[in-house]
């Protein structure tokens, strides 16, 4: 399954729970850019590959990370990469 298809599943699960991901991210250099779940998904996939996991990244972990991001600071639309 592609990253985009997996991310759509994550977004659907969040919507069912009345949660949403932040729309913006504050980078370490201070820039504010649009939030992109595929960057997190790709980073997790790369970490699994580097660790020698043949099965690739685990979609359940992507969902957990997305849930945590969605629950954190629900009143804010921007999240920092350092949080």
Secondary structure, DSSP 8 states (H G I E B T S, - for coil): --HHHHHHHHHHHHHHTT----SEEE-TTS-EEE--HHHHHHHHHHHHHHTT-TT---HHHHHHHHHHHHHTTTT-SEEETT-
